[in-house]
Each structure stands twice: as C-alpha cells, then as structure tokens.
C-alpha cells in the first residue's frame, strides 16, 4: 500500500470494513474482526500498528510475523482470500495490512466461532443467526422446500386433500391428465415426491398432523381487546397442512370480523357491509401461507384482530431486492417456496408474476377500504388492513354481549331456529333455561323476534338488527 493511500485509509477511521490494532499482539482480535467483516460486507481490512484513534505507531517488519498471520488466517472457515502486506512508515517500521475477501458463501467462523461486524465493533454471532445463514446458504444451492422430509412417507400425507387439489387444478385448467391417477404419480408430477423421498413442500401442503421429524405449519389467531395486545378476547393456535390452516383462519375471521347489516327503506333486502374486504383478506392469508419462511423454527402465520385494524403476519422477510414500497407497484415474483407456491397456483389460489399484493390493493380499493399497509417488522412481513369507511355504522350496540353476539351469528347464518337448535350450534356448556333467558334479553332489546310458545318457540333476527359476526367484539 502506497503512503498516500495508507494515509487516506487511516483518515477514514474504523468502520464496518476497517479495524485498527496497536500491534500483532492483538492478532486474534484482529482476525475476529475480519471474520465479522466477511459475514457483513463480504470484505474488509485490519491495520496492525495503528491505535483506535488513528495514530500510526508501526511495528518491526519481520517475515516471522507474516507467517504467523498466514497460519492464523487459515482458521477462518470456509477459506477466504486473505492477503497480508506491509505499509512502511518511518525508521524501519511499518503497518501490517491484512485484507480479506469472501470467495465462497458464508457464514464464516474464526476458530469455530461466528462473528458479526456492527458499525466499528465486533460481536459474536448468535447460534440462531448462524443457523439462519447456514439455511440461507443451503437454500441458494437447493431451496428449503425441495429438501427431503426425514421419516416421511407418502402414506403420511392427506390423500383426500391431494384429490381435492387435483380436482381444483383441473377445473382451473392448470393441471391436465391427473384425474384418476394414483396419488404418488400426481405428487411426482408436481415434484413433491422424488426417488429420494417426500419433500418438505409435500409435508407443508398435505402432511398429517403429529408426524415426527418435521415442523408442521402453524397459524395463530387472536382477537384483542382494544387496540393493543394487552388483553385477549379470543386466542387460538392450530397446526397442520397449509390448506387446513387456511380453513381455520377463514373460520376464525368469519366469526370475528364484523358485518354491518341493515334494510334499505322501501326495499325488502338486507345489505351487508363487511368491516374488512373478504377477497383482499383471503389473498393476504393465501400469500402468507404460500410464502412464509418455513425454515424458521417456531415461525407461523399470525392473524391479529384489533378494534381498529386487522394484521396478518408471516414469518420471514422479503426476498433480496424487494421492499414493501415495491410491492405496491409492478414487481418481480420471487417465491421463497417454489413448490408450495406452484401447488397454490395450480389450485387457483394465487397468481404468478407477483400479482398477489396488487390484487390485495385492488380488492381493498373496490370495497372502499383504505389502502392496506405492507411492512417488515422483526423478521416478519405484515399486511395491515384498516376498516372499510362507514362499515362501523350500524353495528350492534355493545350491550349485546359475547354470548348474544354468538346467537345473532347463528341466526344470521341458519335463519329461524328453536332454542334447542341454537343451543346445539352454540357449543357452550350452558342449560337450555340459561339460553332462553339470553334469547329473552335479546328479544326485549329488539335484536331478536320470536313466534310460538314454550319449547316450540322459533327465534329469528329482528328486521332492523345489525348482525355483528365478531362474537367477542361486542362484550
């Protein structure tokens, strides 16, 4: 390194790619910093003979020192391209410049430990971060969903769900000649089964719950009190294959997302106005299940419903080059799980060419809903919906209560029913007399109408009742 260049480098000060050490007596610490640089920017330099504040001290230039550095640098794994050179200073002294450049994918370790460069400091890499980088490296060679699921056999997959997938794919004209074929033949056509075994994509899409050796998908569903996560009104978790999780999430939202219903004056027709656009929500759920990072242990798709918003979280950040802002315009499709996404596509649940987020925006706009937000938070991707304008008006008053809200949902879906029939659908351990008192309270408030006597009494919604499908939100 020429003197002018050396002075310019030192003047820059320590950074994510530059470290100063007083002498090679700090060789170990210097190479730890270099390892962190390789795991960060992919290159870096350590200057031995310079203080932390940039004062050049220099040290004696000896061949033995160069050999020591060469031997120590071999402890960086996988092997990186390291080069040590002298930058002469004065009176026979010099600064030893050790530069490294990554020629292979990381993560890199020095003496078996991983390091990260954070600004101008060096920190040990956590086991979780190291594992994440290993998976990322392996995925660059073979995507995670193509790996073989240990201990899994075709018999461990839900055959009925596979048949439904074939029927939907044929109907959508996205799979030909598959009707009547054996399950394993279909799975091989979809690249979900190979000669080496059942892929993880197959387990994610069709796996029976409870099989060992593979982290099944999970969906977490919560209805919170108010606008924070301080208090639950309802909290459920389900594990299983992707299509079962989609059904659980949709049922939960069907119970909890309010729908304002009213009669138009002079017309015998009820008009429903959902608080959130159903088609946009379904698109967000499907995208979350198809594209979440299944390699993250403990990850999930989460649905969080608050009084003022609905959030759908999916473990995993966006692929390199994509940002939340770009998702609102024309963007490239970069599916994390190509095999999983392909089956969702064939079944008609998603489109190719990165249209998922655009479809969410379009459906929200069509329903008069404010534009949803896309955001990356703490290693997850979030779609955030705000209520449809005007949908809050006409919702039932809060005195309806939790159980009353459930009763109104049942009557809305099923039509007029007798009390024993309502009790069966309610799914609560209460007596018929308790339910009849609840029905009487709703009738007195005008939410329910009745006809008949005693056990033969039939209950139906009041003509002016606004039915809230959020069975917990009205408590």
C-alpha positions in Angstrom: 0.0 0.0 0.0 1.5 3.4 -1.0 1.9 6.0 1.7 -0.7 8.3 0.2 -3.3 5.6 0.0 -2.3 4.4 3.6 -2.9 7.9 5.0 -6.2 8.2 3.2 -7.4 4.8 4.6 -6.4 5.7 8.1 -8.1 9.1 7.9 -11.4 7.3 7.2 -11.4 5.9 10.8 -12.7 2.5 11.9 -15.8 1.3 10.2 -17.8 -1.8 9.1 -14.8 -2.8 6.9 -11.8 -1.3 8.7 -10.3 -2.1 12.1 -7.2 -0.7 13.8 -5.0 -2.7 16.2 -1.9 -1.4 18.0 0.2 -4.5 17.1 0.0 -8.1 16.1 -0.1 -8.9 19.8 -3.8 -8.4 19.1 -3.8 -10.8 16.1 -6.7 -13.0 17.4 -8.9 -10.0 18.0 -8.0 -8.6 14.6 -8.9 -11.8 12.8 -12.2 -12.0 14.7 -13.0 -8.5 13.3 -12.0 -9.7 9.8 -14.3 -12.7 10.2 -17.2 -10.3 11.2 -16.4 -8.2 8.1 -16.7 -11.3 5.8 -20.1 -12.1 7.4 -21.1 -8.5 6.8 -19.9 -6.6 3.8 -18.0 -9.6 2.5 -14.6 -7.9 2.6 -12.5 -5.8 5.0 -9.1 -4.8 6.3 -7.3 -4.8 9.6 -4.4 -2.5 10.2 -1.9 -3.6 12.8 0.3 -0.8 14.1 -2.5 1.9 14.4 -4.3 3.0 17.6 -8.1 3.2 17.9 -8.0 7.0 17.4 -5.9 6.6 14.2 -2.4 7.3 15.5 0.2 5.4 13.5 2.6 3.6 15.7 4.1 1.0 13.3 5.9 -2.2 14.3 9.0 -4.0 13.1 8.7 -5.7 9.7 9.7 -9.4 10.2 9.0 -12.4 7.9 8.0 -14.4 11.0 5.1 -12.1 11.6 3.8 -12.7 8.1 4.0 -16.4 8.6 2.0 -16.1 11.9 -0.7 -14.1 10.2 -0.9 -16.6 7.3 -1.3 -19.5 9.8 -3.9 -17.7 11.8 -5.9 -16.6 8.8 -6.3 -20.3 7.8 -8.5 -20.7 10.9 -11.2 -18.6 9.1 -13.6 -21.1 7.6 -14.8 -21.5 4.9 -11.5 -20.4 3.4 -11.4 -16.8 2.4 -8.9 -15.0 0.3 -6.6 -13.3 2.8 -3.6 -11.1 1.9 -1.0 -9.5 4.3 1.2 -6.6 3.1 3.5 -4.0 4.8 2.9 -0.3 4.6 6.2 1.3 5.5 6.0 4.2 7.9 9.4 5.5 9.3 12.6 4.3 10.8 12.2 0.7 9.5 8.8 0.3 11.0 5.6 -0.4 9.1 1.9 -1.1 9.4 0.7 -4.6 8.6 -2.4 -4.5 6.4 -4.4 -7.8 6.4 -7.2 -7.7 3.8 -9.8 -10.4 3.2 -12.4 -11.0 0.6 -15.1 -13.7 0.5 -14.9 -16.0 -2.4 -17.5 -18.5 -1.2 -20.9 -18.2 0.7 -20.7 -17.9 4.4 -21.3 -17.9 7.3 -17.7 -17.5 8.2 -16.1 -18.6 11.5 -12.7 -18.0 13.2 -11.6 -20.8 15.4 -15.1 -22.3 15.2 -17.0 -19.2 16.2 -19.0 -16.8 14.1 -18.7 -13.1 14.4 -20.6 -10.0 13.1 -19.3 -6.6 12.4 -21.8 -3.9 13.7 -20.5 -0.5 12.8 -17.0 -0.3 14.0 -17.4 -3.1 16.7 -17.1 -6.8 16.5 -19.7 -9.1 18.2 -20.2 -12.8 18.5 -22.8 -14.2 16.2 -25.7 -15.9 17.9 -26.5 -19.6 17.3 -29.9 -18.6 15.8 -28.3 -16.2 13.4 -25.6 -18.7 12.4 -28.2 -21.4 11.7 -30.3 -18.9 9.7 -27.3 -18.1 7.5 -26.5 -21.8 7.0 -30.0 -22.4 5.8 -29.8 -19.4 3.5 -26.6 -20.8 2.0 -28.1 -24.2 1.5 -31.2 -22.7 0.0 -29.0 -21.0 -2.6 -27.9 -24.4 -3.6 -31.3 -26.1 -3.1 -34.5 -24.3 -1.9 -35.7 -25.4 1.5 -39.0 -26.8 0.3 -37.2 -29.2 -2.0 -35.3 -30.8 0.8 -36.4 -34.3 1.8 -38.5 -34.5 4.9 -36.9 -37.1 7.2 -39.0 -40.1 8.1 -41.9 -39.1 5.9 -43.7 -41.4 3.5 -46.5 -40.9 1.0 -48.9 -42.6 3.5 -48.2 -39.7 5.9 -49.9 -37.2 3.5 -53.7 -36.4 3.5 -54.9 -38.3 0.4 -58.3 -36.6 0.4 -56.6 -33.1 0.3 -54.4 -34.3 -2.6 -57.5 -35.4 -4.5 -59.2 -32.0 -3.8 -56.1 -30.3 -5.1 -56.2 -32.3 -8.3 -59.9 -31.5 -8.9 -59.4 -27.8 -8.3 -56.3 -27.7 -10.5 -58.1 -29.5 -13.4 -61.1 -27.2 -13.0 -58.8 -24.2 -13.1 -57.2 -25.7 -16.2 -53.8 -25.6 -14.5 -53.2 -29.4 -14.5 -54.1 -31.9 -17.2 -54.5 -35.6 -17.3 -54.3 -36.0 -13.5 -57.8 -37.2 -12.7 -57.8 -40.8 -11.8 -54.0 -41.0 -11.4 -52.5 -42.6 -8.3 -51.6 -40.2 -5.5 -47.8 -40.9 -5.8 -47.9 -40.3 -9.6 -49.6 -36.9 -9.1 -47.1 -36.0 -6.4 -44.2 -36.9 -8.7 -45.6 -34.8 -11.4 -45.7 -31.9 -9.0 -42.1 -32.6 -7.9 -43.4 -33.2 -4.4 -42.0 -36.7 -4.3 -38.7 -37.8 -5.7 -36.7 -41.1 -5.8 -35.0 -39.8 -2.6 -38.4 -39.4 -0.7 -41.1 -37.0 0.2 -40.1 -33.3 0.0 -40.8 -30.8 2.8 -43.1 -29.0 0.4 -45.3 -32.1 0.3 -45.4 -32.2 4.1 -46.3 -28.5 4.3 -49.1 -28.8 1.8 -50.6 -32.2 2.7 -48.9 -33.5 5.9 -50.9 -35.3 8.6 -50.7 -33.5 11.9 -48.4 -35.1 14.5 -45.8 -36.7 12.3 -42.3 -36.6 13.8 -39.2 -35.1 12.3 -40.7 -32.1 10.6 -42.0 -28.7 11.9 -45.6 -28.6 10.6 -47.1 -25.3 9.6 -48.9 -23.2 12.3 -51.4 -20.5 12.4 -52.0 -18.2 15.4 -55.3 -16.4 15.7 -56.1 -13.7 18.2 -58.9 -11.2 18.8 -57.6 -8.5 21.1 -59.4 -6.1 23.4 -59.0 -2.6 22.2 -56.1 -1.5 20.1 -53.1 -3.2 21.9 -52.1 -6.8 22.6 -52.5 -6.4 26.4 -55.7 -8.4 26.6 -57.2 -11.3 24.6 -60.8 -11.8 23.8 -60.1 -15.0 21.9 -56.8 -16.8 21.3 -56.4 -20.0 19.2 -53.5 -21.9 17.6 -53.6 -24.7 15.1 -51.0 -26.9 13.4 -51.5 -28.8 10.2 -51.1 -28.7 6.5 -51.4 -25.4 4.7 -55.0 -25.9 3.4 -56.3 -26.8 6.8 -54.6 -23.8 8.3 -56.3 -21.6 5.7 -59.7 -23.0 6.7 -59.0 -22.4 10.4 -58.0 -18.8 9.7 -61.1 -18.1 7.5 -63.5 -19.6 10.0 -61.9 -17.5 12.8 -62.3 -14.4 10.8 -65.8 -15.4 9.7 -66.7 -15.5 13.4 -64.9 -12.3 14.4 -64.9 -9.8 11.6 -68.0 -7.5 12.0 -70.5 -7.2 9.2 -72.9 -4.3 9.4 -76.4 -5.3 8.1 -79.3 -3.1 7.5 -82.5 -2.9 5.4 -82.8 -0.2 2.8 -86.0 1.8 3.3 -88.8 0.7 1.0 -86.9 -2.5 -0.2 -87.2 -5.9 1.4 -83.5 -6.7 1.1 -80.7 -6.7 3.7 -77.4 -5.0 2.7 -74.2 -6.3 4.3 -71.1 -4.1 4.6 -68.0 -6.0 5.9 -65.6 -4.2 8.1 -62.7 -5.6 6.0 -62.8 -6.7 2.4 -63.1 -10.5 2.3 -61.3 -11.1 -1.0 -58.4 -9.0 0.0 -58.1 -10.8 3.3 -58.2 -14.2 1.6 -55.5 -13.1 -0.8 -53.3 -11.9 2.1 -53.9 -15.2 4.0 -53.0 -17.3 1.0 -49.9 -15.3 0.2 -48.8 -15.6 3.9 -49.1 -19.4 3.9 -47.5 -19.8 0.5 -44.5 -17.5 1.0 -43.7 -17.7 4.7 -40.2 -18.8 5.8 -40.8 -22.4 6.9 -37.2 -22.9 7.8 -37.5 -20.6 10.9 -38.1 -22.8 13.9 -41.2 -21.6 15.8 -42.4 -19.5 12.9 -46.1 -19.1 12.0 -48.7 -17.2 10.1 -50.5 -15.0 12.6 -53.8 -13.1 12.4 -54.3 -10.3 14.9 -57.7 -8.5 15.0 -58.0 -5.3 17.0 -60.8 -2.8 17.4 -59.2 -0.5 14.8 -57.3 -2.8 12.4 -56.6 -6.3 11.2 -53.0 -7.6 10.8 -51.8 -10.7 9.0 -48.2 -11.6 9.9 -46.0 -14.1 8.1 -42.6 -15.3 9.4 -39.7 -14.3 7.1 -38.5 -11.1 5.4 -39.0 -10.2 1.7 -36.6 -11.7 -0.8 -33.5 -9.7 -1.7 -34.3 -6.7 -3.9 -38.0 -6.4 -2.9 -39.3 -3.8 -0.5 -42.7 -3.0 0.9 -42.9 0.0 -1.3 -42.1 -2.0 -4.5 -44.9 -4.4 -3.7 -47.4 -1.7 -4.4 -46.2 -1.3 -8.0 -45.1 -3.7 -10.8 -42.6 -6.1 -9.3 -40.9 -9.4 -10.0 -42.3 -12.6 -8.5 -39.7 -14.2 -6.3 -41.4 -17.1 -4.4 -39.5 -18.4 -1.4 -41.1 -21.8 -1.7 -41.5 -22.5 -5.3 -43.0 -26.0 -5.0 -45.5 -24.8 -2.4 -46.4 -21.7 -4.4 -46.8 -23.8 -7.6 -49.5 -26.0 -5.9 -51.3 -22.9 -4.6 -51.2 -21.6 -8.1 -52.4 -24.7 -9.7 -55.3 -24.8 -7.3 -56.3 -21.4 -8.4 -55.5 -19.7 -5.0 -52.7 -17.4 -6.2 -51.5 -15.9 -9.5 -48.0 -16.0 -10.9 -45.9 -12.9 -11.8 -46.1 -11.2 -8.4 -49.7 -10.0 -8.6 -50.7 -11.1 -5.0 -50.1 -7.7 -3.3 -51.5 -5.8 -6.3 -54.7 -7.9 -6.0 -54.9 -7.1 -2.3 -54.7 -3.4 -3.1 -57.3 -3.7 -5.9 -59.8 -5.6 -3.8 -59.4 -3.2 -0.9 -60.0 -0.2 -3.2 -63.0 -1.9 -4.7 -64.6 -2.4 -1.3 -63.9 1.2 -0.3 -61.3 0.2 2.3 -58.3 2.4 3.0 -55.1 1.2 1.2 -53.5 -1.7 3.3 -50.0 -1.2 4.6 -47.1 -3.6 3.9 -44.3 -3.6 6.4 -41.3 -5.7 7.6 -41.1 -6.0 11.3 -38.7 -8.1 13.4 -38.1 -10.7 10.8 -41.7 -10.9 9.6 -43.8 -9.5 6.8 -47.1 -7.8 7.8 -50.2 -6.8 5.9 -52.3 -4.3 7.8 -55.9 -3.5 7.0 -58.0 -0.6 8.3 -61.8 -0.7 8.5 -63.9 0.0 5.4 -65.3 3.5 5.5 -68.8 3.6 7.0 -68.9 -0.1 8.0 -68.7 0.7 11.7 -72.1 2.4 11.5 -75.0 0.1 12.1 -73.0 -2.5 14.2 -74.9 -3.8 17.2 -74.6 -1.9 20.4 -72.1 -3.2 23.0 -74.8 -4.5 25.4 -75.4 -7.4 23.1 -72.6 -9.2 24.9 -70.3 -12.1 23.9 -72.9 -14.9 24.0 -75.6 -12.6 22.5 -73.2 -11.9 19.6 -72.8 -15.7 19.0 -76.6 -16.2 19.0 -77.0 -13.4 16.4 -74.3 -15.0 14.2 -76.1 -18.4 14.4 -79.5 -16.9 13.4 -77.9 -14.9 10.6 -76.3 -18.0 9.1 -79.1 -20.5 9.7 -82.3 -18.5 9.7 -85.2 -19.1 12.2 -84.4 -21.7 14.8 -85.8 -23.1 18.1 -83.9 -22.7 21.3 -82.6 -26.4 21.4 -81.2 -26.0 17.9 -79.5 -22.8 18.8 -78.0 -24.4 21.9 -76.5 -27.2 19.8 -74.9 -24.8 17.4 -73.7 -22.5 20.3 -71.2 -25.1 21.6 -71.3 -23.8 25.2 -71.9 -25.8 28.4 -75.0 -23.9 29.5 -78.5 -25.1 30.2 -81.4 -24.5 27.9 -83.0 -22.3 30.5 -79.9 -20.1 30.6 -80.1 -19.8 26.8 -83.8 -18.9 26.9 -83.1 -16.1 29.3 -80.4 -14.8 26.9 -82.9 -15.0 24.0 -85.5 -13.2 26.1 -82.9 -10.4 26.8 -82.1 -10.1 23.0 -85.9 -10.1 22.2 -86.6 -7.3 24.7 -83.8 -5.2 23.2 -85.3 -5.7 19.7 -82.4 -7.8 18.3 -84.5 -11.0 18.1 -88.1 -11.7 17.2 -90.0 -14.8 18.3 -93.1 -16.8 17.4 -94.8 -19.7 19.1 -94.9 -21.0 22.7 -92.6 -22.7 25.1 -90.2 -25.2 23.6 -91.8 -24.7 20.2 -90.9 -21.0 20.1 -88.9 -20.1 16.9 -86.4 -17.2 17.0 -85.2 -15.1 14.2 -83.3 -11.8 13.7 -85.2 -8.6 14.2 -85.8 -6.8 10.9 -83.7 -3.8 11.9 -80.9 -5.9 13.6 -77.3 -5.2 12.5 -75.6 -8.5 12.8 -72.0 -8.5 14.1 -70.0 -11.5 13.2 -67.4 -10.6 15.8 -68.7 -12.9 18.6 -66.2 -11.5 21.1 -66.1 -7.9 20.0 -69.4 -6.9 21.4 -68.6 -7.9 25.0 
